[in-house]
């Protein structure tokens, strides 16, 4: 887990990142047992903080610009061999086809 603290004029935000690994995904063979899920939690610990979310996945080393589709509690990016899902309890919308707005 990694905590990053952001302090602004209006408040303080703590971002916690963790990788959810499967039962046998502990080795260091690059790519073979890659993490299945990045978990990110944002907590305002003082004042108030506005947060913009940008989700612009580029699978296949940036060769693919996936289609973004809003779903209940998620935005799904599919294109190429990879399907990525940004899930959240916060309602997201698409702006300009590049990510949630």
Gaussian input, Z-matrix of N, CA and C with variables (Angstrom, degrees):
# hf/3-21g

backbone

0 1
 N
 C     1     B1
 C     2     B2     1     A1
 N     3     B3     2     A2     1     D1
 C     4     B4     3     A3     2     D2
 C     5     B5     4     A4     3     D3
 N     6     B6     5     A5     4     D4
 C     7     B7     6     A6     5     D5
 C     8     B8     7     A7     6     D6
 N     9     B9     8     A8     7     D7
 C    10    B10     9     A9     8     D8
 C    11    B11    10    A10     9     D9
 N    12    B12    11    A11    10    D10
 C    13    B13    12    A12    11    D11
 C    14    B14    13    A13    12    D12
 N    15    B15    14    A14    13    D13
 C    16    B16    15    A15    14    D14
 C    17    B17    16    A16    15    D15
 N    18    B18    17    A17    16    D16
 C    19    B19    18    A18    17    D17
 C    20    B20    19    A19    18    D18
 N    21    B21    20    A20    19    D19
 C    22    B22    21    A21    20    D20
 C    23    B23    22    A22    21    D21
 N    24    B24    23    A23    22    D22
 C    25    B25    24    A24    23    D23
 C    26    B26    25    A25    24    D24
 N    27    B27    26    A26    25    D25
 C    28    B28    27    A27    26    D26
 C    29    B29    28    A28    27    D27
 N    30    B30    29    A29    28    D28
 C    31    B31    30    A30    29    D29
 C    32    B32    31    A31    30    D30
 N    33    B33    32    A32    31    D31
 C    34    B34    33    A33    32    D32
 C    35    B35    34    A34    33    D33
 N    36    B36    35    A35    34    D34
 C    37    B37    36    A36    35    D35
 C    38    B38    37    A37    36    D36
 N    39    B39    38    A38    37    D37
 C    40    B40    39    A39    38    D38
 C    41    B41    40    A40    39    D39
 N    42    B42    41    A41    40    D40
 C    43    B43    42    A42    41    D41
 C    44    B44    43    A43    42    D42
 N    45    B45    44    A44    43    D43
 C    46    B46    45    A45    44    D44
 C    47    B47    46    A46    45    D45
 N    48    B48    47    A47    46    D46
 C    49    B49    48    A48    47    D47
 C    50    B50    49    A49    48    D48
 N    51    B51    50    A50    49    D49
 C    52    B52    51    A51    50    D50
 C    53    B53    52    A52    51    D51
 N    54    B54    53    A53    52    D52
 C    55    B55    54    A54    53    D53
 C    56    B56    55    A55    54    D54
 N    57    B57    56    A56    55    D55
 C    58    B58    57    A57    56    D56
 C    59    B59    58    A58    57    D57
 N    60    B60    59    A59    58    D58
 C    61    B61    60    A60    59    D59
 C    62    B62    61    A61    60    D60
 N    63    B63    62    A62    61    D61
 C    64    B64    63    A63    62    D62
 C    65    B65    64    A64    63    D63
 N    66    B66    65    A65    64    D64
 C    67    B67    66    A66    65    D65
 C    68    B68    67    A67    66    D66
 N    69    B69    68    A68    67    D67
 C    70    B70    69    A69    68    D68
 C    71    B71    70    A70    69    D69
 N    72    B72    71    A71    70    D70
 C    73    B73    72    A72    71    D71
 C    74    B74    73    A73    72    D72
 N    75    B75    74    A74    73    D73
 C    76    B76    75    A75    74    D74
 C    77    B77    76    A76    75    D75
 N    78    B78    77    A77    76    D76
 C    79    B79    78    A78    77    D77
 C    80    B80    79    A79    78    D78
 N    81    B81    80    A80    79    D79
 C    82    B82    81    A81    80    D80
 C    83    B83    82    A82    81    D81
 N    84    B84    83    A83    82    D82
 C    85    B85    84    A84    83    D83
 C    86    B86    85    A85    84    D84
 N    87    B87    86    A86    85    D85
 C    88    B88    87    A87    86    D86
 C    89    B89    88    A88    87    D87
 N    90    B90    89    A89    88    D88
 C    91    B91    90    A90    89    D89
 C    92    B92    91    A91    90    D90
 N    93    B93    92    A92    91    D91
 C    94    B94    93    A93    92    D92
 C    95    B95    94    A94    93    D93
 N    96    B96    95    A95    94    D94
 C    97    B97    96    A96    95    D95
 C    98    B98    97    A97    96    D96
 N    99    B99    98    A98    97    D97
 C   100   B100    99    A99    98    D98
 C   101   B101   100   A100    99    D99
 N   102   B102   101   A101   100   D100
 C   103   B103   102   A102   101   D101
 C   104   B104   103   A103   102   D102
 N   105   B105   104   A104   103   D103
 C   106   B106   105   A105   104   D104
 C   107   B107   106   A106   105   D105
 N   108   B108   107   A107   106   D106
 C   109   B109   108   A108   107   D107
 C   110   B110   109   A109   108   D108
 N   111   B111   110   A110   109   D109
 C   112   B112   111   A111   110   D110
 C   113   B113   112   A112   111   D111
 N   114   B114   113   A113   112   D112
 C   115   B115   114   A114   113   D113
 C   116   B116   115   A115   114   D114
 N   117   B117   116   A116   115   D115
 C   118   B118   117   A117   116   D116
 C   119   B119   118   A118   117   D117
 N   120   B120   119   A119   118   D118
 C   121   B121   120   A120   119   D119
 C   122   B122   121   A121   120   D120
 N   123   B123   122   A122   121   D121
 C   124   B124   123   A123   122   D122
 C   125   B125   124   A124   123   D123
 N   126   B126   125   A125   124   D124
 C   127   B127   126   A126   125   D125
 C   128   B128   127   A127   126   D126
 N   129   B129   128   A128   127   D127
 C   130   B130   129   A129   128   D128
 C   131   B131   130   A130   129   D129
 N   132   B132   131   A131   130   D130
 C   133   B133   132   A132   131   D131
 C   134   B134   133   A133   132   D132
 N   135   B135   134   A134   133   D133
 C   136   B136   135   A135   134   D134
 C   137   B137   136   A136   135   D135
 N   138   B138   137   A137   136   D136
 C   139   B139   138   A138   137   D137
 C   140   B140   139   A139   138   D138
 N   141   B141   140   A140   139   D139
 C   142   B142   141   A141   140   D140
 C   143   B143   142   A142   141   D141
 N   144   B144   143   A143   142   D142
 C   145   B145   144   A144   143   D143
 C   146   B146   145   A145   144   D144
 N   147   B147   146   A146   145   D145
 C   148   B148   147   A147   146   D146
 C   149   B149   148   A148   147   D147
 N   150   B150   149   A149   148   D148
 C   151   B151   150   A150   149   D149
 C   152   B152   151   A151   150   D150
 N   153   B153   152   A152   151   D151
 C   154   B154   153   A153   152   D152
 C   155   B155   154   A154   153   D153
 N   156   B156   155   A155   154   D154
 C   157   B157   156   A156   155   D155
 C   158   B158   157   A157   156   D156
 N   159   B159   158   A158   157   D157
 C   160   B160   159   A159   158   D158
 C   161   B161   160   A160   159   D159
 N   162   B162   161   A161   160   D160
 C   163   B163   162   A162   161   D161
 C   164   B164   163   A163   162   D162
 N   165   B165   164   A164   163   D163
 C   166   B166   165   A165   164   D164
 C   167   B167   166   A166   165   D165
 N   168   B168   167   A167   166   D166
 C   169   B169   168   A168   167   D167
 C   170   B170   169   A169   168   D168
 N   171   B171   170   A170   169   D169
 C   172   B172   171   A171   170   D170
 C   173   B173   172   A172   171   D171
 N   174   B174   173   A173   172   D172
 C   175   B175   174   A174   173   D173
 C   176   B176   175   A175   174   D174
 N   177   B177   176   A176   175   D175
 C   178   B178   177   A177   176   D176
 C   179   B179   178   A178   177   D177
 N   180   B180   179   A179   178   D178
 C   181   B181   180   A180   179   D179
 C   182   B182   181   A181   180   D180
 N   183   B183   182   A182   181   D181
 C   184   B184   183   A183   182   D182
 C   185   B185   184   A184   183   D183
 N   186   B186   185   A185   184   D184
 C   187   B187   186   A186   185   D185
 C   188   B188   187   A187   186   D186
 N   189   B189   188   A188   187   D187
 C   190   B190   189   A189   188   D188
 C   191   B191   190   A190   189   D189
 N   192   B192   191   A191   190   D190
 C   193   B193   192   A192   191   D191
 C   194   B194   193   A193   192   D192
 N   195   B195   194   A194   193   D193
 C   196   B196   195   A195   194   D194
 C   197   B197   196   A196   195   D195
 N   198   B198   197   A197   196   D196
 C   199   B199   198   A198   197   D197
 C   200   B200   199   A199   198   D198
 N   201   B201   200   A200   199   D199
 C   202   B202   201   A201   200   D200
 C   203   B203   202   A202   201   D201
 N   204   B204   203   A203   202   D202
 C   205   B205   204   A204   203   D203
 C   206   B206   205   A205   204   D204
 N   207   B207   206   A206   205   D205
 C   208   B208   207   A207   206   D206
 C   209   B209   208   A208   207   D207
 N   210   B210   209   A209   208   D208
 C   211   B211   210   A210   209   D209
 C   212   B212   211   A211   210   D210
 N   213   B213   212   A212   211   D211
 C   214   B214   213   A213   212   D212
 C   215   B215   214   A214   213   D213
 N   216   B216   215   A215   214   D214
 C   217   B217   216   A216   215   D215
 C   218   B218   217   A217   216   D216
 N   219   B219   218   A218   217   D217
 C   220   B220   219   A219   218   D218
 C   221   B221   220   A220   219   D219
 N   222   B222   221   A221   220   D220
 C   223   B223   222   A222   221   D221
 C   224   B224   223   A223   222   D222
 N   225   B225   224   A224   223   D223
 C   226   B226   225   A225   224   D224
 C   227   B227   226   A226   225   D225
 N   228   B228   227   A227   226   D226
 C   229   B229   228   A228   227   D227
 C   230   B230   229   A229   228   D228
 N   231   B231   230   A230   229   D229
 C   232   B232   231   A231   230   D230
 C   233   B233   232   A232   231   D231
 N   234   B234   233   A233   232   D232
 C   235   B235   234   A234   233   D233
 C   236   B236   235   A235   234   D234
 N   237   B237   236   A236   235   D235
 C   238   B238   237   A237   236   D236
 C   239   B239   238   A238   237   D237
 N   240   B240   239   A239   238   D238
 C   241   B241   240   A240   239   D239
 C   242   B242   241   A241   240   D240
 N   243   B243   242   A242   241   D241
 C   244   B244   243   A243   242   D242
 C   245   B245   244   A244   243   D243
 N   246   B246   245   A245   244   D244
 C   247   B247   246   A246   245   D245
 C   248   B248   247   A247   246   D246
 N   249   B249   248   A248   247   D247
 C   250   B250   249   A249   248   D248
 C   251   B251   250   A250   249   D249
 N   252   B252   251   A251   250   D250
 C   253   B253   252   A252   251   D251
 C   254   B254   253   A253   252   D252
 N   255   B255   254   A254   253   D253
 C   256   B256   255   A255   254   D254
 C   257   B257   256   A256   255   D255
 N   258   B258   257   A257   256   D256
 C   259   B259   258   A258   257   D257
 C   260   B260   259   A259   258   D258
 N   261   B261   260   A260   259   D259
 C   262   B262   261   A261   260   D260
 C   263   B263   262   A262   261   D261
 N   264   B264   263   A263   262   D262
 C   265   B265   264   A264   263   D263
 C   266   B266   265   A265   264   D264
 N   267   B267   266   A266   265   D265
 C   268   B268   267   A267   266   D266
 C   269   B269   268   A268   267   D267
 N   270   B270   269   A269   268   D268
 C   271   B271   270   A270   269   D269
 C   272   B272   271   A271   270   D270
 N   273   B273   272   A272   271   D271
 C   274   B274   273   A273   272   D272
 C   275   B275   274   A274   273   D273
 N   276   B276   275   A275   274   D274
 C   277   B277   276   A276   275   D275
 C   278   B278   277   A277   276   D276
 N   279   B279   278   A278   277   D277
 C   280   B280   279   A279   278   D278
 C   281   B281   280   A280   279   D279
 N   282   B282   281   A281   280   D280
 C   283   B283   282   A282   281   D281
 C   284   B284   283   A283   282   D282
 N   285   B285   284   A284   283   D283
 C   286   B286   285   A285   284   D284
 C   287   B287   286   A286   285   D285
 N   288   B288   287   A287   286   D286
 C   289   B289   288   A288   287   D287
 C   290   B290   289   A289   288   D288
 N   291   B291   290   A290   289   D289
 C   292   B292   291   A291   290   D290
 C   293   B293   292   A292   291   D291
 N   294   B294   293   A293   292   D292
 C   295   B295   294   A294   293   D293
 C   296   B296   295   A295   294   D294
 N   297   B297   296   A296   295   D295
 C   298   B298   297   A297   296   D296
 C   299   B299   298   A298   297   D297
 N   300   B300   299   A299   298   D298
 C   301   B301   300   A300   299   D299
 C   302   B302   301   A301   300   D300

   B1=1.4419
   B2=1.5156
   B3=1.3233
   B4=1.4572
   B5=1.5167
   B6=1.3262
   B7=1.4639
   B8=1.5171
   B9=1.3293
   B10=1.4600
   B11=1.5124
   B12=1.3256
   B13=1.4576
   B14=1.5204
   B15=1.3277
   B16=1.4581
   B17=1.5236
   B18=1.3264
   B19=1.4522
   B20=1.5186
   B21=1.3263
   B22=1.4603
   B23=1.5198
   B24=1.3182
   B25=1.4651
   B26=1.5255
   B27=1.3504
   B28=1.4667
   B29=1.5320
   B30=1.3392
   B31=1.4611
   B32=1.5109
   B33=1.3314
   B34=1.4590
   B35=1.5267
   B36=1.3361
   B37=1.4519
   B38=1.5271
   B39=1.3264
   B40=1.4622
   B41=1.5264
   B42=1.3328
   B43=1.4653
   B44=1.5286
   B45=1.3338
   B46=1.4644
   B47=1.5209
   B48=1.3323
   B49=1.4638
   B50=1.5189
   B51=1.3344
   B52=1.4633
   B53=1.5203
   B54=1.3304
   B55=1.4580
   B56=1.5182
   B57=1.3406
   B58=1.4600
   B59=1.5196
   B60=1.3057
   B61=1.4555
   B62=1.5156
   B63=1.3190
   B64=1.4523
   B65=1.5212
   B66=1.3267
   B67=1.4632
   B68=1.5279
   B69=1.3278
   B70=1.4572
   B71=1.5248
   B72=1.3040
   B73=1.4586
   B74=1.5216
   B75=1.3211
   B76=1.4552
   B77=1.5187
   B78=1.3239
   B79=1.4550
   B80=1.5129
   B81=1.3044
   B82=1.4531
   B83=1.5173
   B84=1.3103
   B85=1.4500
   B86=1.5252
   B87=1.3122
   B88=1.4619
   B89=1.5197
   B90=1.3282
   B91=1.4496
   B92=1.5093
   B93=1.3241
   B94=1.4628
   B95=1.5171
   B96=1.2912
   B97=1.4607
   B98=1.5293
   B99=1.2977
   B100=1.4647
   B101=1.5276
   B102=1.3105
   B103=1.4641
   B104=1.5254
   B105=1.3026
   B106=1.4574
   B107=1.5189
   B108=1.3256
   B109=1.4562
   B110=1.5340
   B111=1.3188
   B112=1.4570
   B113=1.5211
   B114=1.3204
   B115=1.4620
   B116=1.5140
   B117=1.3329
   B118=1.4603
   B119=1.5326
   B120=1.3142
   B121=1.4605
   B122=1.5182
   B123=1.3368
   B124=1.4535
   B125=1.5237
   B126=1.3357
   B127=1.4586
   B128=1.5184
   B129=1.3043
   B130=1.4604
   B131=1.5205
   B132=1.3380
   B133=1.4640
   B134=1.5206
   B135=1.3340
   B136=1.4536
   B137=1.5116
   B138=1.3299
   B139=1.4566
   B140=1.5161
   B141=1.3329
   B142=1.4656
   B143=1.5271
   B144=1.3314
   B145=1.4549
   B146=1.5267
   B147=1.3195
   B148=1.4642
   B149=1.5256
   B150=1.3413
   B151=1.4590
   B152=1.5238
   B153=1.3219
   B154=1.4630
   B155=1.5204
   B156=1.3378
   B157=1.4595
   B158=1.5212
   B159=1.3301
   B160=1.4602
   B161=1.5147
   B162=1.3299
   B163=1.4633
   B164=1.5181
   B165=1.3207
   B166=1.4646
   B167=1.5230
   B168=1.3323
   B169=1.4676
   B170=1.5211
   B171=1.3079
   B172=1.4679
   B173=1.5272
   B174=1.3566
   B175=1.4641
   B176=1.5219
   B177=1.3182
   B178=1.4640
   B179=1.5330
   B180=1.3439
   B181=1.4677
   B182=1.5217
   B183=1.3369
   B184=1.4587
   B185=1.5117
   B186=1.3213
   B187=1.4629
   B188=1.5255
   B189=1.3291
   B190=1.4575
   B191=1.5278
   B192=1.3143
   B193=1.4661
   B194=1.5253
   B195=1.3341
   B196=1.4600
   B197=1.5230
   B198=1.3176
   B199=1.4693
   B200=1.5192
   B201=1.3309
   B202=1.4655
   B203=1.5233
   B204=1.3414
   B205=1.4489
   B206=1.5215
   B207=1.3452
   B208=1.4627
   B209=1.5297
   B210=1.3049
   B211=1.4655
   B212=1.5248
   B213=1.2970
   B214=1.4525
   B215=1.5269
   B216=1.3193
   B217=1.4614
   B218=1.5091
   B219=1.3537
   B220=1.4672
   B221=1.5234
   B222=1.3224
   B223=1.4603
   B224=1.5192
   B225=1.3321
   B226=1.4540
   B227=1.5207
   B228=1.3221
   B229=1.4672
   B230=1.5175
   B231=1.3420
   B232=1.4530
   B233=1.5141
   B234=1.3191
   B235=1.4437
   B236=1.5156
   B237=1.2917
   B238=1.4581
   B239=1.5118
   B240=1.3042
   B241=1.4698
   B242=1.5225
   B243=1.3208
   B244=1.4574
   B245=1.5171
   B246=1.3234
   B247=1.4586
   B248=1.5211
   B249=1.3361
   B250=1.4595
   B251=1.5192
   B252=1.3269
   B253=1.4617
   B254=1.5210
   B255=1.3206
   B256=1.4611
   B257=1.5168
   B258=1.3282
   B259=1.4633
   B260=1.5200
   B261=1.3304
   B262=1.4541
   B263=1.5180
   B264=1.3182
   B265=1.4573
   B266=1.5265
   B267=1.3291
   B268=1.4555
   B269=1.5175
   B270=1.3147
   B271=1.4622
   B272=1.5252
   B273=1.3303
   B274=1.4584
   B275=1.5177
   B276=1.3239
   B277=1.4608
   B278=1.5034
   B279=1.3266
   B280=1.4573
   B281=1.5185
   B282=1.3302
   B283=1.4636
   B284=1.5118
   B285=1.3158
   B286=1.4427
   B287=1.5213
   B288=1.3236
   B289=1.4508
   B290=1.5138
   B291=1.3390
   B292=1.4605
   B293=1.5143
   B294=1.2848
   B295=1.4596
   B296=1.4988
   B297=1.3341
   B298=1.4567
   B299=1.5258
   B300=1.2793
   B301=1.4517
   B302=1.4879
   A1=109.20
   A2=113.83
   A3=120.54
   A4=108.31
   A5=117.11
   A6=122.39
   A7=109.05
   A8=115.98
   A9=122.03
   A10=107.27
   A11=116.94
   A12=122.11
   A13=109.05
   A14=115.73
   A15=122.44
   A16=107.78
   A17=116.62
   A18=121.40
   A19=108.98
   A20=116.13
   A21=122.16
   A22=108.64
   A23=116.07
   A24=119.78
   A25=111.65
   A26=117.06
   A27=120.20
   A28=114.03
   A29=118.30
   A30=118.40
   A31=113.00
   A32=114.61
   A33=122.15
   A34=109.42
   A35=115.69
   A36=122.56
   A37=108.60
   A38=116.68
   A39=121.72
   A40=107.46
   A41=116.16
   A42=122.47
   A43=107.08
   A44=116.35
   A45=122.01
   A46=108.33
   A47=117.05
   A48=123.16
   A49=108.96
   A50=116.00
   A51=121.78
   A52=107.99
   A53=116.50
   A54=121.83
   A55=108.58
   A56=116.23
   A57=120.92
   A58=107.17
   A59=116.44
   A60=121.92
   A61=110.32
   A62=115.97
   A63=121.31
   A64=111.34
   A65=115.63
   A66=122.48
   A67=113.51
   A68=118.69
   A69=121.70
   A70=112.79
   A71=118.13
   A72=121.78
   A73=110.59
   A74=116.46
   A75=120.83
   A76=112.88
   A77=118.31
   A78=121.63
   A79=112.48
   A80=115.99
   A81=121.43
   A82=112.72
   A83=117.79
   A84=121.11
   A85=107.68
   A86=116.40
   A87=122.81
   A88=111.58
   A89=115.71
   A90=121.84
   A91=115.71
   A92=117.33
   A93=119.38
   A94=111.90
   A95=117.36
   A96=121.58
   A97=109.66
   A98=115.89
   A99=119.54
   A100=111.07
   A101=116.55
   A102=120.58
   A103=111.24
   A104=115.18
   A105=120.39
   A106=112.07
   A107=117.86
   A108=118.23
   A109=111.32
   A110=115.94
   A111=121.46
   A112=107.07
   A113=116.38
   A114=121.98
   A115=108.06
   A116=115.62
   A117=119.73
   A118=107.98
   A119=114.97
   A120=120.95
   A121=108.96
   A122=117.09
   A123=122.57
   A124=108.44
   A125=115.86
   A126=121.13
   A127=109.53
   A128=116.05
   A129=120.83
   A130=106.17
   A131=116.72
   A132=120.49
   A133=112.77
   A134=116.81
   A135=120.38
   A136=110.41
   A137=116.88
   A138=120.39
   A139=111.08
   A140=116.24
   A141=121.44
   A142=108.77
   A143=115.53
   A144=121.53
   A145=108.58
   A146=117.23
   A147=121.81
   A148=108.18
   A149=115.73
   A150=120.88
   A151=108.86
   A152=116.62
   A153=122.44
   A154=107.79
   A155=116.07
   A156=121.48
   A157=108.18
   A158=116.03
   A159=121.22
   A160=107.61
   A161=116.00
   A162=122.74
   A163=106.78
   A164=116.64
   A165=122.48
   A166=109.89
   A167=116.75
   A168=119.09
   A169=111.18
   A170=116.13
   A171=122.47
   A172=108.44
   A173=116.91
   A174=119.18
   A175=111.97
   A176=114.46
   A177=121.71
   A178=111.15
   A179=115.80
   A180=122.94
   A181=112.16
   A182=116.46
   A183=121.28
   A184=114.89
   A185=118.18
   A186=120.70
   A187=112.28
   A188=116.99
   A189=122.48
   A190=109.44
   A191=116.13
   A192=122.06
   A193=106.06
   A194=117.26
   A195=120.27
   A196=113.14
   A197=114.55
   A198=121.51
   A199=107.29
   A200=117.61
   A201=122.72
   A202=108.35
   A203=115.38
   A204=121.40
   A205=109.20
   A206=117.35
   A207=118.41
   A208=110.47
   A209=116.32
   A210=123.73
   A211=107.35
   A212=117.06
   A213=120.92
   A214=109.12
   A215=117.72
   A216=122.53
   A217=115.33
   A218=117.83
   A219=118.57
   A220=111.69
   A221=114.84
   A222=123.73
   A223=105.50
   A224=117.05
   A225=122.43
   A226=108.92
   A227=116.42
   A228=122.89
   A229=107.50
   A230=116.36
   A231=117.98
   A232=110.51
   A233=113.79
   A234=123.24
   A235=107.54
   A236=117.21
   A237=119.57
   A238=109.84
   A239=117.06
   A240=122.08
   A241=112.61
   A242=117.83
   A243=121.54
   A244=111.64
   A245=116.52
   A246=122.71
   A247=106.65
   A248=115.91
   A249=121.51
   A250=108.65
   A251=116.26
   A252=120.82
   A253=108.74
   A254=115.45
   A255=122.09
   A256=105.70
   A257=116.83
   A258=119.69
   A259=109.06
   A260=114.89
   A261=120.61
   A262=110.09
   A263=115.81
   A264=121.01
   A265=110.82
   A266=116.90
   A267=122.31
   A268=108.58
   A269=117.30
   A270=120.05
   A271=110.16
   A272=116.00
   A273=122.37
   A274=109.11
   A275=115.55
   A276=121.01
   A277=108.25
   A278=116.13
   A279=120.29
   A280=109.64
   A281=114.34
   A282=120.76
   A283=107.24
   A284=117.36
   A285=121.30
   A286=114.37
   A287=118.92
   A288=121.46
   A289=114.97
   A290=117.74
   A291=119.58
   A292=112.12
   A293=118.06
   A294=119.38
   A295=111.37
   A296=116.50
   A297=121.08
   A298=111.31
   A299=115.18
   A300=121.18
   A301=111.73
   D1=148.65
   D2=179.69
   D3=-135.99
   D4=125.37
   D5=174.29
   D6=-103.42
   D7=131.32
   D8=174.16
   D9=-122.01
   D10=128.65
   D11=-177.93
   D12=-106.07
   D13=126.39
   D14=177.69
   D15=-113.86
   D16=125.07
   D17=178.36
   D18=-113.23
   D19=126.33
   D20=178.47
   D21=-119.14
   D22=178.13
   D23=177.45
   D24=-64.62
   D25=-27.55
   D26=-174.80
   D27=-98.75
   D28=-15.92
   D29=-178.24
   D30=175.53
   D31=-172.51
   D32=-178.53
   D33=-124.80
   D34=134.26
   D35=-179.40
   D36=-121.86
   D37=132.14
   D38=175.20
   D39=-110.81
   D40=123.20
   D41=177.81
   D42=-107.48
   D43=121.35
   D44=178.65
   D45=-109.98
   D46=124.17
   D47=177.54
   D48=-113.87
   D49=139.84
   D50=175.59
   D51=-147.51
   D52=147.79
   D53=175.34
   D54=-101.63
   D55=125.47
   D56=176.11
   D57=-89.38
   D58=115.71
   D59=-177.21
   D60=-106.87
   D61=147.32
   D62=175.83
   D63=-74.11
   D64=173.71
   D65=-174.28
   D66=-55.35
   D67=-41.11
   D68=-176.29
   D69=-110.38
   D70=21.37
   D71=-176.04
   D72=-102.35
   D73=63.77
   D74=-178.17
   D75=-119.07
   D76=-5.36
   D77=-176.20
   D78=-78.54
   D79=-178.70
   D80=-178.75
   D81=-118.58
   D82=24.82
   D83=176.34
   D84=-79.17
   D85=102.91
   D86=-171.54
   D87=-51.64
   D88=122.04
   D89=175.65
   D90=85.74
   D91=-27.36
   D92=-175.24
   D93=-67.14
   D94=-45.21
   D95=-179.78
   D96=-120.44
   D97=52.34
   D98=-175.84
   D99=-64.12
   D100=152.48
   D101=-179.22
   D102=-58.98
   D103=144.29
   D104=-178.61
   D105=-86.06
   D106=-23.21
   D107=-171.94
   D108=-155.90
   D109=130.25
   D110=170.75
   D111=-97.92
   D112=123.50
   D113=178.41
   D114=-103.69
   D115=131.93
   D116=-179.58
   D117=-134.96
   D118=127.40
   D119=178.74
   D120=-120.32
   D121=134.00
   D122=176.69
   D123=-112.87
   D124=128.81
   D125=178.72
   D126=-130.94
   D127=126.13
   D128=173.47
   D129=-85.84
   D130=116.75
   D131=-175.82
   D132=-101.79
   D133=-1.98
   D134=177.89
   D135=-170.50
   D136=137.59
   D137=179.49
   D138=68.81
   D139=-142.62
   D140=175.88
   D141=-140.12
   D142=145.96
   D143=-177.52
   D144=-137.40
   D145=128.97
   D146=173.96
   D147=-87.84
   D148=142.29
   D149=-178.18
   D150=-129.15
   D151=129.91
   D152=171.61
   D153=-101.81
   D154=136.70
   D155=179.02
   D156=-109.43
   D157=127.47
   D158=174.69
   D159=-122.03
   D160=122.41
   D161=-179.58
   D162=-122.32
   D163=101.00
   D164=-177.35
   D165=-130.97
   D166=68.96
   D167=-178.73
   D168=-67.40
   D169=146.02
   D170=178.83
   D171=-135.38
   D172=78.91
   D173=179.35
   D174=-68.85
   D175=173.80
   D176=179.85
   D177=56.96
   D178=43.82
   D179=178.58
   D180=57.18
   D181=35.63
   D182=176.53
   D183=84.82
   D184=1.93
   D185=-179.53
   D186=-77.45
   D187=-22.20
   D188=-177.11
   D189=-109.25
   D190=131.97
   D191=169.85
   D192=-108.17
   D193=98.03
   D194=-171.87
   D195=-68.43
   D196=157.94
   D197=173.75
   D198=-78.77
   D199=131.40
   D200=177.99
   D201=-101.78
   D202=128.79
   D203=-178.44
   D204=-127.05
   D205=122.96
   D206=176.78
   D207=-73.60
   D208=138.80
   D209=175.57
   D210=-131.89
   D211=167.82
   D212=177.20
   D213=-61.93
   D214=114.20
   D215=179.52
   D216=75.63
   D217=14.64
   D218=-176.20
   D219=-163.12
   D220=164.53
   D221=166.00
   D222=-125.31
   D223=126.77
   D224=-177.59
   D225=-105.04
   D226=130.62
   D227=177.06
   D228=-113.22
   D229=114.33
   D230=177.14
   D231=-129.95
   D232=136.84
   D233=-179.32
   D234=174.63
   D235=135.57
   D236=-175.55
   D237=72.98
   D238=-151.04
   D239=-176.86
   D240=-86.93
   D241=-2.64
   D242=-172.51
   D243=-114.15
   D244=135.79
   D245=170.16
   D246=-117.50
   D247=123.64
   D248=178.72
   D249=-114.78
   D250=145.45
   D251=-179.35
   D252=-129.43
   D253=126.01
   D254=170.80
   D255=-100.39
   D256=110.99
   D257=-179.00
   D258=-111.60
   D259=146.55
   D260=-176.10
   D261=-160.94
   D262=158.18
   D263=173.42
   D264=-86.86
   D265=-9.26
   D266=179.48
   D267=-91.77
   D268=135.07
   D269=179.52
   D270=-69.33
   D271=128.73
   D272=179.61
   D273=-117.76
   D274=149.76
   D275=173.12
   D276=-127.74
   D277=165.50
   D278=178.29
   D279=-96.40
   D280=141.25
   D281=177.87
   D282=-130.50
   D283=113.36
   D284=176.10
   D285=72.17
   D286=11.09
   D287=177.37
   D288=73.02
   D289=5.50
   D290=-178.37
   D291=-101.74
   D292=-12.13
   D293=-179.54
   D294=159.94
   D295=179.13
   D296=-179.00
   D297=-61.99
   D298=148.89
   D299=176.75
   D300=-128.98

